[in-house]
Amino acid sequence: MRDFATGVRMFVRGLGILLRSPRLLLIGALPAALTAVLLLGGIIALFYWIDDLAALVTPFAEDWAAGWRETVRGVTGVAIFGGALVVGLLGFTALTLAVGGPFYEHIAEKVEDDLGGAPAETDLSGGRLFWWGLRDGVLLVVRSLLFTIPLLVAGFIPVIGQTVVPVLLTLVTAWFLTLELVAVPCYRRGLDLKRRRELLRGRRTLALGLGTPAALLTAIPLAAIIVMPVAFVGGVLVAHEALRGSPAHSKS
């Protein structure tokens, strides 16, 4: 639990760093605001059309009794909307980091300079950051679905679905979210997604300590605009901590 508490403190510390440097907060909030508007529009559209979409994917229930048909389609609609929220949360982070790559590289550089552990100068063009961020973001979203879809289905199991499943869903989301949040400082050291997973696997509770408050707060509409840069700075701190003493750190 000590590592988990350390991860939470790094999230809070990220807020403190940005409050002392409003310019960095603004730089980080701009791409987050653009992405939030786009995804919020998508979520609103999905909510408006959710009944039609549920009916579209359950044609087998068309001839059922009205009560059973509405129940199945109601459950299906909740599952679709819940899955979309999880994917939207992870997709929001991936797309924000891809769109705002140069912005977040600048923030990472400033934070790591203050930490005294910046890597050797790297040549990361905006195009490369966008491509790497988008590619890895899509991979992480796809992999997260392998865990979140079964959990969303299990959410309809009485008692377990209302107690255990939400906790597991939050932790799974937190893990994948942290993998995205540490991307830029890892890219600056030439670490790809595979090596990033290996790095955090040894400090899993540290990663969950950062990702849990970030996941919970990012789920609040529009709060993500501020939470995203805060969580990103926390990700720089987590990456810096996890890299200490690792082979990747010795190469930087």
C-alpha distance (Angstrom), angle and dihedral (degrees) to the residues before:
residue distance angle dihedral
M1 . . .
R2 3.80 . .
D3 3.80 91.0 .
F4 3.82 90.6 47.6
A5 3.81 90.6 53.2
T6 3.81 89.1 47.9
G7 3.80 89.9 54.7
V8 3.81 91.2 51.0
R9 3.82 90.1 48.9
M10 3.80 90.1 52.2
F11 3.80 89.5 54.5
V12 3.81 89.4 52.0
R13 3.79 90.2 43.9
G14 3.80 88.9 53.7
L15 3.80 88.5 57.5
G16 3.80 90.5 50.9
I17 3.81 92.5 50.4
L18 3.80 92.1 52.1
L19 3.80 93.9 44.8
R20 3.80 88.1 56.1
S21 3.81 89.4 49.2
P22 3.83 109.1 39.1
R23 3.81 90.4 174.5
L24 3.81 90.8 64.1
L25 3.81 89.5 46.8
L26 3.79 90.5 53.9
I27 3.82 92.1 46.9
G28 3.80 90.4 52.4
A29 3.80 95.1 43.1
L30 3.83 96.7 54.0
P31 3.84 98.5 70.3
A32 3.81 89.6 37.7
A33 3.81 90.6 54.9
L34 3.81 92.4 50.3
T35 3.80 92.7 49.3
A36 3.83 92.5 43.7
V37 3.80 92.0 55.6
L38 3.81 91.6 50.6
L39 3.80 95.2 47.1
L40 3.79 93.8 42.1
G41 3.79 88.7 56.0
G42 3.80 89.4 51.5
I43 3.81 92.8 49.7
I44 3.81 92.0 49.2
A45 3.82 90.3 50.2
L46 3.81 90.8 48.4
F47 3.82 91.3 50.5
Y48 3.81 90.3 50.5
W49 3.84 93.8 49.7
I50 3.83 98.9 33.5
D51 3.83 94.8 108.2
D52 3.80 92.3 52.7
L53 3.81 91.2 45.9
A54 3.81 92.1 49.9
A55 3.80 89.8 51.2
L56 3.80 90.6 48.1
V57 3.82 93.9 56.2
T58 3.84 94.6 42.9
P59 3.82 104.0 53.4
F60 3.82 89.0 142.7
A61 3.83 89.5 70.3
E62 3.81 94.7 56.6
D63 3.81 94.6 99.8
W64 3.80 96.3 39.4
A65 3.79 124.2 110.1
A66 3.81 111.0 -78.0
G67 3.82 94.4 -111.4
W68 3.81 95.3 51.7
R69 3.82 92.3 41.4
E70 3.80 93.2 53.1
T71 3.80 91.8 45.0
V72 3.80 93.9 52.0
R73 3.77 92.5 45.5
G74 3.80 92.2 45.8
V75 3.81 91.2 52.9
T76 3.80 90.2 45.4
G77 3.78 91.3 50.7
V78 3.81 92.1 50.8
A79 3.82 90.9 48.7
I80 3.81 92.3 49.0
F81 3.79 93.0 47.4
G82 3.82 93.0 45.4
G83 3.79 91.3 49.1
A84 3.79 90.5 48.3
L85 3.80 90.7 53.0
V86 3.81 92.2 52.4
V87 3.80 92.4 45.8
G88 3.80 89.5 44.4
L89 3.79 91.3 53.5
L90 3.79 93.6 51.2
G91 3.79 92.0 38.1
F92 3.80 90.0 50.7
T93 3.81 91.2 57.4
A94 3.80 93.6 44.0
L95 3.81 94.0 47.5
T96 3.80 93.4 43.7
L97 3.81 91.9 52.0
A98 3.81 90.8 45.6
V99 3.81 95.1 48.5
G100 3.80 94.2 39.9
G101 3.82 96.7 38.9
P102 3.83 97.3 129.6
F103 3.82 90.5 43.6
Y104 3.79 93.1 53.0
E105 3.80 92.9 42.5
H106 3.82 87.2 56.6
I107 3.82 90.5 50.5
A108 3.82 91.6 47.4
E109 3.80 90.7 49.9
K110 3.82 92.5 51.8
V111 3.81 93.7 46.2
E112 3.81 94.3 46.3
D113 3.80 91.8 46.7
D114 3.80 88.1 57.1
L115 3.80 90.1 48.1
G116 3.79 90.3 53.2
G117 3.78 93.0 -130.4
A118 3.78 105.0 95.9
P119 3.81 116.6 149.9
A120 3.78 123.8 -118.2
E121 3.79 114.1 -74.1
T122 3.80 110.5 -74.4
D123 3.78 131.4 -166.2
L124 3.80 104.8 -126.8
S125 3.80 111.0 163.2
G126 3.78 120.7 -161.5
G127 3.81 90.0 -112.4
R128 3.80 93.3 54.1
L129 3.79 92.8 47.1
F130 3.81 90.7 49.2
W131 3.81 92.9 49.7
W132 3.81 95.4 44.5
G133 3.80 92.3 45.5
L134 3.80 93.7 47.7
R135 3.82 93.8 44.5
D136 3.79 95.3 48.0
G137 3.80 91.8 40.9
V138 3.81 91.9 56.2
L139 3.82 90.9 47.5
L140 3.80 91.7 50.7
V141 3.81 93.1 47.6
V142 3.82 91.2 50.5
R143 3.80 92.0 48.1
S144 3.79 91.9 46.6
L145 3.81 89.7 56.1
L146 3.81 89.5 61.6
F147 3.82 86.7 65.5
T148 3.80 103.8 29.7
I149 3.82 98.7 50.4
P150 3.85 94.1 57.7
L151 3.82 89.2 44.3
L152 3.80 91.9 51.1
V153 3.80 89.8 51.2
A154 3.82 90.2 47.3
G155 3.79 87.7 52.9
F156 3.80 89.1 79.5
I157 3.82 92.1 61.0
P158 3.82 108.1 106.1
V159 3.83 116.1 -104.9
I160 3.83 95.1 -8.5
G161 3.79 91.0 58.8
Q162 3.79 91.5 54.7
T163 3.82 98.3 42.1
V164 3.80 117.2 22.3
V165 3.80 99.7 27.8
P166 3.84 97.5 57.4
V167 3.81 90.1 51.7
L168 3.81 92.6 49.2
L169 3.81 91.3 45.3
T170 3.82 90.7 52.2
L171 3.81 92.2 49.4
V172 3.82 93.3 47.7
T173 3.80 90.7 49.2
A174 3.82 90.3 46.6
W175 3.82 91.9 52.9
F176 3.79 95.7 51.2
L177 3.79 91.6 41.2
T178 3.81 91.4 55.1
L179 3.80 90.6 49.8
E180 3.81 86.2 60.3
L181 3.81 95.5 42.6
V182 3.82 93.3 57.2
A183 3.81 92.6 46.7
V184 3.81 100.3 99.6
P185 3.84 97.9 48.9
C186 3.81 87.7 46.5
Y187 3.81 92.2 48.4
R188 3.81 87.9 53.1
R189 3.80 86.8 61.4
G190 3.79 95.7 43.5
L191 3.82 94.4 -106.7
D192 3.80 114.7 149.5
L193 3.81 127.3 -155.0
K194 3.82 94.1 -86.0
R195 3.80 93.2 53.4
R196 3.79 89.6 43.3
R197 3.79 90.5 57.8
E198 3.80 90.7 47.6
L199 3.80 90.3 50.5
L200 3.80 94.8 52.1
R201 3.79 95.5 38.0
G202 3.78 87.6 73.9
R203 3.83 90.5 51.4
R204 3.79 99.7 35.7
T205 3.80 96.9 145.7
L206 3.81 89.9 49.9
A207 3.80 88.7 54.5
L208 3.81 91.9 47.5
G209 3.81 90.5 49.5
L210 3.80 89.5 60.3
G211 3.79 97.6 36.3
T212 3.81 98.9 48.6
P213 3.84 99.0 63.6
A214 3.81 89.4 36.9
A215 3.82 91.9 53.4
L216 3.81 94.3 45.3
L217 3.81 95.0 46.6
T218 3.81 95.8 41.0
A219 3.81 88.4 57.6
I220 3.83 88.9 66.7
P221 3.83 108.1 94.9
L222 3.81 112.7 -102.8
A223 3.83 91.9 -6.2
A224 3.79 85.9 97.3
I225 3.80 89.6 73.2
I226 3.81 89.2 71.6
V227 3.80 98.5 25.7
M228 3.80 93.0 56.3
P229 3.84 98.1 63.4
V230 3.82 89.9 40.1
A231 3.81 91.3 52.2
F232 3.80 90.2 45.1
V233 3.81 92.2 56.1
G234 3.80 87.3 46.9
G235 3.81 86.9 52.8
V236 3.80 90.5 54.0
L237 3.81 89.1 52.4
V238 3.82 92.3 47.3
A239 3.80 91.9 48.2
H240 3.80 90.6 48.4
E241 3.83 90.4 50.5
A242 3.81 94.5 45.8
L243 3.80 92.2 47.4
R244 3.80 93.8 55.1
G245 3.77 108.0 109.1
S246 3.82 93.2 1.5
P247 3.83 123.0 122.8
A248 3.82 88.8 -114.0
H249 3.78 89.9 57.9
S250 3.77 93.7 52.5
K251 3.81 89.9 55.5
S252 3.82 94.8 52.2
